[in-house]
């Protein structure tokens, strides 16, 4: 993958896949690899109803992030 997608659903799916498949250890390392700021990604996806779960190492729909 050369860049992170802009579509929120595809972006969530891509980030979760890269973290799940252990391509990256943390959201921060993933974001920096694509020249993006983690907070920028978190804020963008929160607008679309997703929040990052540190415990699960993935974006989840708001309310399902426990």
PDB file of N, CA, C, O and CB in Angstrom:
ATOM      1  N   UNK A   1       0.851  -1.169   0.000  1.00  0.00           N
ATOM      2  CA  UNK A   1       0.000   0.000   0.000  1.00  0.00           C
ATOM      3  C   UNK A   1       0.901   1.237   0.000  1.00  0.00           C
ATOM      4  O   UNK A   1       1.777   1.392   0.850  1.00  0.00           O
ATOM      5  CB  UNK A   1      -0.971  -0.005   1.228  1.00  0.00           C
ATOM      6  N   UNK A   2       0.662   2.097  -0.962  1.00  0.00           N
ATOM      7  CA  UNK A   2       1.499   3.283  -1.118  1.00  0.00           C
ATOM      8  C   UNK A   2       0.990   4.489  -0.335  1.00  0.00           C
ATOM      9  O   UNK A   2       1.762   5.390  -0.006  1.00  0.00           O
ATOM     10  CB  UNK A   2       1.599   3.641  -2.570  1.00  0.00           C
ATOM     11  N   UNK A   3      -0.308   4.507  -0.038  1.00  0.00           N
ATOM     12  CA  UNK A   3      -0.885   5.650   0.675  1.00  0.00           C
ATOM     13  C   UNK A   3      -2.101   5.168   1.452  1.00  0.00           C
ATOM     14  O   UNK A   3      -2.639   4.093   1.189  1.00  0.00           O
ATOM     15  CB  UNK A   3      -1.273   6.803  -0.312  1.00  0.00           C
ATOM     16  N   UNK A   4      -2.520   5.971   2.402  1.00  0.00           N
ATOM     17  CA  UNK A   4      -3.730   5.662   3.155  1.00  0.00           C
ATOM     18  C   UNK A   4      -4.931   6.217   2.404  1.00  0.00           C
ATOM     19  O   UNK A   4      -4.902   7.361   1.952  1.00  0.00           O
ATOM     20  CB  UNK A   4      -3.660   6.243   4.596  1.00  0.00           C
ATOM     21  N   UNK A   5      -5.988   5.418   2.266  1.00  0.00           N
ATOM     22  CA  UNK A   5      -7.179   5.887   1.556  1.00  0.00           C
ATOM     23  C   UNK A   5      -7.850   7.053   2.270  1.00  0.00           C
ATOM     24  O   UNK A   5      -7.643   7.261   3.466  1.00  0.00           O
ATOM     25  CB  UNK A   5      -8.171   4.748   1.394  1.00  0.00           C
ATOM     26  N   UNK A   6      -8.655   7.812   1.533  1.00  0.00           N
ATOM     27  CA  UNK A   6      -9.360   8.949   2.130  1.00  0.00           C
ATOM     28  C   UNK A   6     -10.762   8.575   2.589  1.00  0.00           C
ATOM     29  O   UNK A   6     -11.275   9.170   3.537  1.00  0.00           O
ATOM     30  CB  UNK A   6      -9.436  10.097   1.139  1.00  0.00           C
ATOM     31  N   UNK A   7     -11.391   7.603   1.938  1.00  0.00           N
ATOM     32  CA  UNK A   7     -12.733   7.172   2.322  1.00  0.00           C
ATOM     33  C   UNK A   7     -12.681   6.593   3.741  1.00  0.00           C
ATOM     34  O   UNK A   7     -11.889   5.687   4.003  1.00  0.00           O
ATOM     35  CB  UNK A   7     -13.296   6.120   1.307  1.00  0.00           C
ATOM     36  N   UNK A   8     -13.512   7.100   4.658  1.00  0.00           N
ATOM     37  CA  UNK A   8     -13.433   6.679   6.065  1.00  0.00           C
ATOM     38  C   UNK A   8     -13.577   5.175   6.285  1.00  0.00           C
ATOM     39  O   UNK A   8     -12.828   4.602   7.076  1.00  0.00           O
ATOM     40  CB  UNK A   8     -14.491   7.381   6.850  1.00  0.00           C
ATOM     41  N   UNK A   9     -14.517   4.523   5.606  1.00  0.00           N
ATOM     42  CA  UNK A   9     -14.713   3.084   5.806  1.00  0.00           C
ATOM     43  C   UNK A   9     -13.507   2.287   5.312  1.00  0.00           C
ATOM     44  O   UNK A   9     -13.076   1.334   5.961  1.00  0.00           O
ATOM     45  CB  UNK A   9     -15.984   2.614   5.085  1.00  0.00           C
ATOM     46  N   UNK A  10     -12.975   2.679   4.177  1.00  0.00           N
ATOM     47  CA  UNK A  10     -11.812   1.983   3.627  1.00  0.00           C
ATOM     48  C   UNK A  10     -10.573   2.279   4.468  1.00  0.00           C
ATOM     49  O   UNK A  10      -9.724   1.409   4.659  1.00  0.00           O
ATOM     50  CB  UNK A  10     -11.575   2.393   2.157  1.00  0.00           C
ATOM     51  N   UNK A  11     -10.473   3.508   4.968  1.00  0.00           N
ATOM     52  CA  UNK A  11      -9.346   3.877   5.827  1.00  0.00           C
ATOM     53  C   UNK A  11      -9.351   3.046   7.110  1.00  0.00           C
ATOM     54  O   UNK A  11      -8.309   2.524   7.506  1.00  0.00           O
ATOM     55  CB  UNK A  11      -9.395   5.381   6.166  1.00  0.00           C
ATOM     56  N   UNK A  12     -10.498   2.915   7.761  1.00  0.00           N
ATOM     57  CA  UNK A  12     -10.602   2.105   8.977  1.00  0.00           C
ATOM     58  C   UNK A  12     -10.206   0.667   8.682  1.00  0.00           C
ATOM     59  O   UNK A  12      -9.424   0.066   9.418  1.00  0.00           O
ATOM     60  CB  UNK A  12     -12.035   2.161   9.555  1.00  0.00           C
ATOM     61  N   UNK A  13     -10.744   0.125   7.613  1.00  0.00           N
ATOM     62  CA  UNK A  13     -10.448  -1.247   7.231  1.00  0.00           C
ATOM     63  C   UNK A  13      -8.953  -1.440   6.966  1.00  0.00           C
ATOM     64  O   UNK A  13      -8.361  -2.425   7.408  1.00  0.00           O
ATOM     65  CB  UNK A  13     -11.256  -1.635   5.995  1.00  0.00           C
ATOM     66  N   UNK A  14      -8.359  -0.509   6.255  1.00  0.00           N
ATOM     67  CA  UNK A  14      -6.933  -0.604   5.915  1.00  0.00           C
ATOM     68  C   UNK A  14      -6.054  -0.522   7.151  1.00  0.00           C
ATOM     69  O   UNK A  14      -5.137  -1.325   7.318  1.00  0.00           O
ATOM     70  CB  UNK A  14      -6.547   0.498   4.938  1.00  0.00           C
ATOM     71  N   UNK A  15      -6.329   0.445   8.016  1.00  0.00           N
ATOM     72  CA  UNK A  15      -5.532   0.598   9.232  1.00  0.00           C
ATOM     73  C   UNK A  15      -5.670  -0.635  10.117  1.00  0.00           C
ATOM     74  O   UNK A  15      -4.674  -1.160  10.613  1.00  0.00           O
ATOM     75  CB  UNK A  15      -5.959   1.860  10.006  1.00  0.00           C
ATOM     76  N   UNK A  16      -6.908  -1.100  10.316  1.00  0.00           N
ATOM     77  CA  UNK A  16      -7.114  -2.276  11.157  1.00  0.00           C
ATOM     78  C   UNK A  16      -6.419  -3.505  10.580  1.00  0.00           C
ATOM     79  O   UNK A  16      -5.867  -4.312  11.329  1.00  0.00           O
ATOM     80  CB  UNK A  16      -8.603  -2.550  11.323  1.00  0.00           C
ATOM     81  N   UNK A  17      -6.442  -3.655   9.261  1.00  0.00           N
ATOM     82  CA  UNK A  17      -5.769  -4.782   8.622  1.00  0.00           C
ATOM     83  C   UNK A  17      -4.260  -4.717   8.837  1.00  0.00           C
ATOM     84  O   UNK A  17      -3.637  -5.720   9.186  1.00  0.00           O
ATOM     85  CB  UNK A  17      -6.086  -4.811   7.125  1.00  0.00           C
ATOM     86  N   UNK A  18      -3.674  -3.544   8.631  1.00  0.00           N
ATOM     87  CA  UNK A  18      -2.231  -3.398   8.798  1.00  0.00           C
ATOM     88  C   UNK A  18      -1.804  -3.653  10.245  1.00  0.00           C
ATOM     89  O   UNK A  18      -0.742  -4.228  10.486  1.00  0.00           O
ATOM     90  CB  UNK A  18      -1.790  -2.001   8.360  1.00  0.00           C
ATOM     91  N   UNK A  19      -2.615  -3.234  11.195  1.00  0.00           N
ATOM     92  CA  UNK A  19      -2.297  -3.487  12.602  1.00  0.00           C
ATOM     93  C   UNK A  19      -2.542  -4.951  12.957  1.00  0.00           C
ATOM     94  O   UNK A  19      -1.738  -5.557  13.664  1.00  0.00           O
ATOM     95  CB  UNK A  19      -3.132  -2.574  13.516  1.00  0.00           C
ATOM     96  N   UNK A  20      -3.621  -5.512  12.483  1.00  0.00           N
ATOM     97  CA  UNK A  20      -3.954  -6.914  12.784  1.00  0.00           C
ATOM     98  C   UNK A  20      -2.909  -7.869  12.209  1.00  0.00           C
ATOM     99  O   UNK A  20      -2.504  -8.825  12.870  1.00  0.00           O
ATOM    100  CB  UNK A  20      -5.345  -7.265  12.227  1.00  0.00           C
ATOM    101  N   UNK A  21      -2.479  -7.606  10.982  1.00  0.00           N
ATOM    102  CA  UNK A  21      -1.520  -8.486  10.326  1.00  0.00           C
ATOM    103  C   UNK A  21      -0.091  -8.213  10.764  1.00  0.00           C
ATOM    104  O   UNK A  21       0.858  -8.765  10.207  1.00  0.00           O
ATOM    105  CB  UNK A  21      -1.628  -8.341   8.830  1.00  0.00           C
ATOM    106  N   UNK A  22       0.053  -7.353  11.772  1.00  0.00           N
ATOM    107  CA  UNK A  22       1.333  -7.025  12.407  1.00  0.00           C
ATOM    108  C   UNK A  22       2.348  -6.418  11.441  1.00  0.00           C
ATOM    109  O   UNK A  22       3.556  -6.597  11.594  1.00  0.00           O
ATOM    110  CB  UNK A  22       1.921  -8.264  13.032  1.00  0.00           C
ATOM    111  N   UNK A  23       1.834  -5.697  10.443  1.00  0.00           N
ATOM    112  CA  UNK A  23       2.721  -4.926   9.580  1.00  0.00           C
ATOM    113  C   UNK A  23       3.346  -3.785  10.386  1.00  0.00           C
ATOM    114  O   UNK A  23       4.479  -3.374  10.139  1.00  0.00           O
ATOM    115  CB  UNK A  23       1.952  -4.373   8.345  1.00  0.00           C
ATOM    116  N   UNK A  24       2.573  -3.287  11.357  1.00  0.00           N
ATOM    117  CA  UNK A  24       3.016  -2.200  12.226  1.00  0.00           C
ATOM    118  C   UNK A  24       2.657  -2.553  13.663  1.00  0.00           C
ATOM    119  O   UNK A  24       1.634  -3.189  13.917  1.00  0.00           O
ATOM    120  CB  UNK A  24       2.374  -0.838  11.807  1.00  0.00           C
ATOM    121  N   UNK A  25       3.503  -2.135  14.602  1.00  0.00           N
ATOM    122  CA  UNK A  25       3.274  -2.423  16.022  1.00  0.00           C
ATOM    123  C   UNK A  25       2.272  -1.471  16.654  1.00  0.00           C
ATOM    124  O   UNK A  25       1.525  -1.854  17.554  1.00  0.00           O
ATOM    125  CB  UNK A  25       4.578  -2.356  16.782  1.00  0.00           C
ATOM    126  N   UNK A  26       2.259  -0.229  16.181  1.00  0.00           N
ATOM    127  CA  UNK A  26       1.406   0.789  16.789  1.00  0.00           C
ATOM    128  C   UNK A  26       0.774   1.660  15.718  1.00  0.00           C
ATOM    129  O   UNK A  26       1.237   1.717  14.579  1.00  0.00           O
ATOM    130  CB  UNK A  26       2.207   1.651  17.772  1.00  0.00           C
ATOM    131  N   UNK A  27      -0.288   2.333  16.110  1.00  0.00           N
ATOM    132  CA  UNK A  27      -0.920   3.288  15.203  1.00  0.00           C
ATOM    133  C   UNK A  27       0.067   4.388  14.842  1.00  0.00           C
ATOM    134  O   UNK A  27       0.093   4.852  13.702  1.00  0.00           O
ATOM    135  CB  UNK A  27      -2.193   3.891  15.839  1.00  0.00           C
ATOM    136  N   UNK A  28       0.870   4.802  15.799  1.00  0.00           N
ATOM    137  CA  UNK A  28       1.832   5.873  15.555  1.00  0.00           C
ATOM    138  C   UNK A  28       2.838   5.478  14.479  1.00  0.00           C
ATOM    139  O   UNK A  28       3.109   6.264  13.572  1.00  0.00           O
ATOM    140  CB  UNK A  28       2.563   6.237  16.847  1.00  0.00           C
ATOM    141  N   UNK A  29       3.394   4.275  14.565  1.00  0.00           N
ATOM    142  CA  UNK A  29       4.379   3.852  13.571  1.00  0.00           C
ATOM    143  C   UNK A  29       3.740   3.732  12.188  1.00  0.00           C
ATOM    144  O   UNK A  29       4.372   4.055  11.182  1.00  0.00           O
ATOM    145  CB  UNK A  29       5.013   2.512  13.980  1.00  0.00           C
ATOM    146  N   UNK A  30       2.495   3.272  12.135  1.00  0.00           N
ATOM    147  CA  UNK A  30       1.776   3.183  10.874  1.00  0.00           C
ATOM    148  C   UNK A  30       1.591   4.575  10.268  1.00  0.00           C
ATOM    149  O   UNK A  30       1.892   4.793   9.094  1.00  0.00           O
ATOM    150  CB  UNK A  30       0.412   2.499  11.078  1.00  0.00           C
ATOM    151  N   UNK A  31       1.098   5.505  11.069  1.00  0.00           N
ATOM    152  CA  UNK A  31       0.852   6.868  10.576  1.00  0.00           C
ATOM    153  C   UNK A  31       2.135   7.533  10.097  1.00  0.00           C
ATOM    154  O   UNK A  31       2.152   8.153   9.033  1.00  0.00           O
ATOM    155  CB  UNK A  31       0.208   7.721  11.669  1.00  0.00           C
ATOM    156  N   UNK A  32       3.200   7.412  10.866  1.00  0.00           N
ATOM    157  CA  UNK A  32       4.455   8.063  10.487  1.00  0.00           C
ATOM    158  C   UNK A  32       5.019   7.454   9.208  1.00  0.00           C
ATOM    159  O   UNK A  32       5.675   8.146   8.428  1.00  0.00           O
ATOM    160  CB  UNK A  32       5.482   7.952  11.621  1.00  0.00           C
ATOM    161  N   UNK A  33       4.771   6.176   8.991  1.00  0.00           N
ATOM    162  CA  UNK A  33       5.234   5.521   7.772  1.00  0.00           C
ATOM    163  C   UNK A  33       4.551   6.112   6.534  1.00  0.00           C
ATOM    164  O   UNK A  33       5.133   6.146   5.450  1.00  0.00           O
ATOM    165  CB  UNK A  33       4.974   4.011   7.850  1.00  0.00           C
ATOM    166  N   UNK A  34       3.318   6.573   6.711  1.00  0.00           N
ATOM    167  CA  UNK A  34       2.561   7.174   5.610  1.00  0.00           C
ATOM    168  C   UNK A  34       2.563   8.707   5.687  1.00  0.00           C
ATOM    169  O   UNK A  34       1.753   9.363   5.033  1.00  0.00           O
ATOM    170  CB  UNK A  34       1.120   6.654   5.619  1.00  0.00           C
ATOM    171  N   UNK A  35       3.463   9.266   6.477  1.00  0.00           N
ATOM    172  CA  UNK A  35       3.597  10.718   6.634  1.00  0.00           C
ATOM    173  C   UNK A  35       2.303  11.389   7.076  1.00  0.00           C
ATOM    174  O   UNK A  35       1.919  12.436   6.555  1.00  0.00           O
ATOM    175  CB  UNK A  35       4.061  11.334   5.337  1.00  0.00           C
ATOM    176  N   UNK A  36       1.641  10.769   8.044  1.00  0.00           N
ATOM    177  CA  UNK A  36       0.413  11.320   8.616  1.00  0.00           C
ATOM    178  C   UNK A  36       0.588  11.389  10.130  1.00  0.00           C
ATOM    179  O   UNK A  36       1.375  10.639  10.707  1.00  0.00           O
ATOM    180  CB  UNK A  36      -0.840  10.454   8.229  1.00  0.00           C
ATOM    181  N   UNK A  37      -0.136  12.274  10.752  1.00  0.00           N
ATOM    182  CA  UNK A  37      -0.109  12.406  12.205  1.00  0.00           C
ATOM    183  C   UNK A  37      -1.213  11.539  12.815  1.00  0.00           C
ATOM    184  O   UNK A  37      -2.346  11.574  12.336  1.00  0.00           O
ATOM    185  CB  UNK A  37      -0.278  13.894  12.630  1.00  0.00           C
ATOM    186  N   UNK A  38      -0.911  10.768  13.852  1.00  0.00           N
ATOM    187  CA  UNK A  38      -1.937   9.926  14.480  1.00  0.00           C
ATOM    188  C   UNK A  38      -3.160  10.712  14.939  1.00  0.00           C
ATOM    189  O   UNK A  38      -4.288  10.254  14.759  1.00  0.00           O
ATOM    190  CB  UNK A  38      -1.347   9.195  15.658  1.00  0.00           C
ATOM    191  N   UNK A  39      -2.958  11.875  15.524  1.00  0.00           N
ATOM    192  CA  UNK A  39      -4.090  12.670  16.008  1.00  0.00           C
ATOM    193  C   UNK A  39      -4.974  13.140  14.856  1.00  0.00           C
ATOM    194  O   UNK A  39      -6.194  13.218  15.001  1.00  0.00           O
ATOM    195  CB  UNK A  39      -3.589  13.876  16.806  1.00  0.00           C
ATOM    196  N   UNK A  40      -4.366  13.450  13.720  1.00  0.00           N
ATOM    197  CA  UNK A  40      -5.123  13.851  12.531  1.00  0.00           C
ATOM    198  C   UNK A  40      -6.044  12.701  12.087  1.00  0.00           C
ATOM    199  O   UNK A  40      -7.217  12.925  11.786  1.00  0.00           O
ATOM    200  CB  UNK A  40      -4.154  14.258  11.372  1.00  0.00           C
ATOM    201  N   UNK A  41      -5.517  11.489  12.050  1.00  0.00           N
ATOM    202  CA  UNK A  41      -6.302  10.317  11.654  1.00  0.00           C
ATOM    203  C   UNK A  41      -7.411  10.063  12.671  1.00  0.00           C
ATOM    204  O   UNK A  41      -8.553   9.807  12.290  1.00  0.00           O
ATOM    205  CB  UNK A  41      -5.395   9.069  11.520  1.00  0.00           C
ATOM    206  N   UNK A  42      -7.085  10.130  13.960  1.00  0.00           N
ATOM    207  CA  UNK A  42      -8.084   9.898  15.009  1.00  0.00           C
ATOM    208  C   UNK A  42      -9.222  10.918  14.920  1.00  0.00           C
ATOM    209  O   UNK A  42     -10.393  10.549  15.009  1.00  0.00           O
ATOM    210  CB  UNK A  42      -7.426   9.963  16.401  1.00  0.00           C
ATOM    211  N   UNK A  43      -8.886  12.181  14.748  1.00  0.00           N
ATOM    212  CA  UNK A  43      -9.905  13.229  14.656  1.00  0.00           C
ATOM    213  C   UNK A  43     -10.765  13.054  13.408  1.00  0.00           C
ATOM    214  O   UNK A  43     -11.985  13.211  13.466  1.00  0.00           O
ATOM    215  CB  UNK A  43      -9.247  14.614  14.648  1.00  0.00           C
ATOM    216  N   UNK A  44     -10.140  12.732  12.294  1.00  0.00           N
ATOM    217  CA  UNK A  44     -10.871  12.538  11.035  1.00  0.00           C
ATOM    218  C   UNK A  44     -11.872  11.402  11.177  1.00  0.00           C
ATOM    219  O   UNK A  44     -13.037  11.552  10.808  1.00  0.00           O
ATOM    220  CB  UNK A  44      -9.895  12.246   9.873  1.00  0.00           C
ATOM    221  N   UNK A  45     -11.426  10.263  11.710  1.00  0.00           N
ATOM    222  CA  UNK A  45     -12.314   9.107  11.810  1.00  0.00           C
ATOM    223  C   UNK A  45     -13.367   9.271  12.899  1.00  0.00           C
ATOM    224  O   UNK A  45     -14.438   8.671  12.817  1.00  0.00           O
ATOM    225  CB  UNK A  45     -11.505   7.858  12.071  1.00  0.00           C
ATOM    226  N   UNK A  46     -13.077  10.071  13.912  1.00  0.00           N
ATOM    227  CA  UNK A  46     -14.086  10.320  14.938  1.00  0.00           C
ATOM    228  C   UNK A  46     -15.290  11.040  14.344  1.00  0.00           C
ATOM    229  O   UNK A  46     -16.419  10.821  14.783  1.00  0.00           O
ATOM    230  CB  UNK A  46     -13.491  11.141  16.090  1.00  0.00           C
ATOM    231  N   UNK A  47     -15.065  11.887  13.361  1.00  0.00           N
ATOM    232  CA  UNK A  47     -16.158  12.583  12.672  1.00  0.00           C
ATOM    233  C   UNK A  47     -17.112  11.597  11.999  1.00  0.00           C
ATOM    234  O   UNK A  47     -18.285  11.903  11.782  1.00  0.00           O
ATOM    235  CB  UNK A  47     -15.595  13.557  11.629  1.00  0.00           C
ATOM    236  N   UNK A  48     -16.602  10.421  11.676  1.00  0.00           N
ATOM    237  CA  UNK A  48     -17.403   9.408  10.988  1.00  0.00           C
ATOM    238  C   UNK A  48     -17.828   8.262  11.915  1.00  0.00           C
ATOM    239  O   UNK A  48     -18.299   7.221  11.458  1.00  0.00           O
ATOM    240  CB  UNK A  48     -16.622   8.849   9.811  1.00  0.00           C
ATOM    241  N   UNK A  49     -17.653   8.473  13.218  1.00  0.00           N
ATOM    242  CA  UNK A  49     -18.174   7.514  14.179  1.00  0.00           C
ATOM    243  C   UNK A  49     -17.226   6.413  14.598  1.00  0.00           C
ATOM    244  O   UNK A  49     -17.667   5.376  15.093  1.00  0.00           O
ATOM    245  CB  UNK A  49     -19.365   6.907  13.634  1.00  0.00           C
ATOM    246  N   UNK A  50     -15.915   6.619  14.409  1.00  0.00           N
ATOM    247  CA  UNK A  50     -14.936   5.622  14.812  1.00  0.00           C
ATOM    248  C   UNK A  50     -13.979   6.205  15.843  1.00  0.00           C
ATOM    249  O   UNK A  50     -13.621   7.382  15.792  1.00  0.00           O
ATOM    250  CB  UNK A  50     -14.160   5.104  13.592  1.00  0.00           C
ATOM    251  N   UNK A  51     -13.575   5.352  16.778  1.00  0.00           N
ATOM    252  CA  UNK A  51     -12.626   5.763  17.802  1.00  0.00           C
ATOM    253  C   UNK A  51     -11.566   4.676  17.918  1.00  0.00           C
ATOM    254  O   UNK A  51     -11.854   3.495  17.728  1.00  0.00           O
ATOM    255  CB  UNK A  51     -13.337   6.014  19.177  1.00  0.00           C
ATOM    256  N   UNK A  52     -10.340   5.081  18.228  1.00  0.00           N
ATOM    257  CA  UNK A  52      -9.240   4.115  18.332  1.00  0.00           C
ATOM    258  C   UNK A  52      -9.214   3.502  19.718  1.00  0.00           C
ATOM    259  O   UNK A  52      -9.221   4.216  20.720  1.00  0.00           O
ATOM    260  CB  UNK A  52      -7.888   4.784  18.020  1.00  0.00           C
ATOM    261  N   UNK A  53      -9.182   2.181  19.774  1.00  0.00           N
ATOM    262  CA  UNK A  53      -9.070   1.448  21.030  1.00  0.00           C
ATOM    263  C   UNK A  53      -7.621   1.016  21.217  1.00  0.00           C
ATOM    264  O   UNK A  53      -7.125   0.157  20.489  1.00  0.00           O
ATOM    265  CB  UNK A  53     -10.026   0.217  21.052  1.00  0.00           C
ATOM    266  N   UNK A  54      -6.947   1.614  22.193  1.00  0.00           N
ATOM    267  CA  UNK A  54      -5.558   1.249  22.477  1.00  0.00           C
ATOM    268  C   UNK A  54      -5.469  -0.210  22.898  1.00  0.00           C
ATOM    269  O   UNK A  54      -4.537  -0.925  22.528  1.00  0.00           O
ATOM    270  CB  UNK A  54      -4.969   2.156  23.574  1.00  0.00           C
ATOM    271  N   UNK A  55      -6.458  -0.638  23.679  1.00  0.00           N
ATOM    272  CA  UNK A  55      -6.462  -2.017  24.184  1.00  0.00           C
ATOM    273  C   UNK A  55      -6.542  -3.035  23.049  1.00  0.00           C
ATOM    274  O   UNK A  55      -5.832  -4.040  23.060  1.00  0.00           O
ATOM    275  CB  UNK A  55      -7.633  -2.224  25.147  1.00  0.00           C
ATOM    276  N   UNK A  56      -7.405  -2.772  22.075  1.00  0.00           N
ATOM    277  CA  UNK A  56      -7.601  -3.719  20.974  1.00  0.00           C
ATOM    278  C   UNK A  56      -6.723  -3.420  19.763  1.00  0.00           C
ATOM    279  O   UNK A  56      -6.665  -4.217  18.826  1.00  0.00           O
ATOM    280  CB  UNK A  56      -9.046  -3.716  20.553  1.00  0.00           C
ATOM    281  N   UNK A  57      -6.046  -2.285  19.779  1.00  0.00           N
ATOM    282  CA  UNK A  57      -5.189  -1.851  18.670  1.00  0.00           C
ATOM    283  C   UNK A  57      -5.963  -1.825  17.356  1.00  0.00           C
ATOM    284  O   UNK A  57      -5.515  -2.365  16.344  1.00  0.00           O
ATOM    285  CB  UNK A  57      -3.967  -2.775  18.542  1.00  0.00           C
ATOM    286  N   UNK A  58      -7.141  -1.184  17.391  1.00  0.00           N
ATOM    287  CA  UNK A  58      -7.931  -1.037  16.175  1.00  0.00           C
ATOM    288  C   UNK A  58      -8.961   0.062  16.344  1.00  0.00           C
ATOM    289  O   UNK A  58      -9.325   0.438  17.458  1.00  0.00           O
ATOM    290  CB  UNK A  58      -8.615  -2.355  15.810  1.00  0.00           C
ATOM    291  N   UNK A  59      -9.422   0.566  15.207  1.00  0.00           N
ATOM    292  CA  UNK A  59     -10.533   1.509  15.234  1.00  0.00           C
ATOM    293  C   UNK A  59     -11.815   0.722  15.347  1.00  0.00           C
ATOM    294  O   UNK A  59     -11.990  -0.314  14.705  1.00  0.00           O
ATOM    295  CB  UNK A  59     -10.545   2.417  13.973  1.00  0.00           C
ATOM    296  N   UNK A  60     -12.716   1.232  16.179  1.00  0.00           N
ATOM    297  CA  UNK A  60     -14.011   0.592  16.421  1.00  0.00           C
ATOM    298  C   UNK A  60     -15.094   1.654  16.309  1.00  0.00           C
ATOM    299  O   UNK A  60     -14.817   2.840  16.490  1.00  0.00           O
ATOM    300  CB  UNK A  60     -14.053  -0.108  17.824  1.00  0.00           C
ATOM    301  N   UNK A  61     -16.329   1.242  16.010  1.00  0.00           N
ATOM    302  CA  UNK A  61     -17.426   2.211  16.052  1.00  0.00           C
ATOM    303  C   UNK A  61     -17.582   2.754  17.480  1.00  0.00           C
ATOM    304  O   UNK A  61     -17.418   2.019  18.453  1.00  0.00           O
ATOM    305  CB  UNK A  61     -18.758   1.559  15.561  1.00  0.00           C
ATOM    306  N   UNK A  62     -17.893   4.016  17.587  1.00  0.00           N
ATOM    307  CA  UNK A  62     -18.094   4.616  18.906  1.00  0.00           C
ATOM    308  C   UNK A  62     -19.173   3.822  19.646  1.00  0.00           C
ATOM    309  O   UNK A  62     -20.248   3.560  19.105  1.00  0.00           O
ATOM    310  CB  UNK A  62     -18.494   6.128  18.785  1.00  0.00           C
ATOM    311  N   UNK A  63     -18.873   3.449  20.876  1.00  0.00           N
ATOM    312  CA  UNK A  63     -19.780   2.639  21.675  1.00  0.00           C
ATOM    313  C   UNK A  63     -19.361   1.181  21.729  1.00  0.00           C
ATOM    314  O   UNK A  63     -19.783   0.443  22.620  1.00  0.00           O
ATOM    315  CB  UNK A  63     -21.175   2.742  21.130  1.00  0.00           C
ATOM    316  N   UNK A  64     -18.531   0.761  20.780  1.00  0.00           N
ATOM    317  CA  UNK A  64     -18.041  -0.626  20.744  1.00  0.00           C
ATOM    318  C   UNK A  64     -16.527  -0.671  20.945  1.00  0.00           C
ATOM    319  O   UNK A  64     -15.863  -1.604  20.493  1.00  0.00           O
ATOM    320  CB  UNK A  64     -18.417  -1.300  19.404  1.00  0.00           C
ATOM    321  N   UNK A  65     -15.992   0.332  21.619  1.00  0.00           N
ATOM    322  CA  UNK A  65     -14.544   0.472  21.758  1.00  0.00           C
ATOM    323  C   UNK A  65     -14.007  -0.038  23.076  1.00  0.00           C
ATOM    324  O   UNK A  65     -12.846   0.214  23.398  1.00  0.00           O
ATOM    325  CB  UNK A  65     -14.161   1.896  21.599  1.00  0.00           C
ATOM    326  N   UNK A  66     -14.799  -0.736  23.839  1.00  0.00           N
ATOM    327  CA  UNK A  66     -14.354  -1.236  25.154  1.00  0.00           C
ATOM    328  C   UNK A  66     -13.430  -2.423  25.018  1.00  0.00           C
ATOM    329  O   UNK A  66     -12.966  -2.963  26.022  1.00  0.00           O
ATOM    330  CB  UNK A  66     -15.550  -1.621  26.014  1.00  0.00           C
TER     331      UNK A  66
END
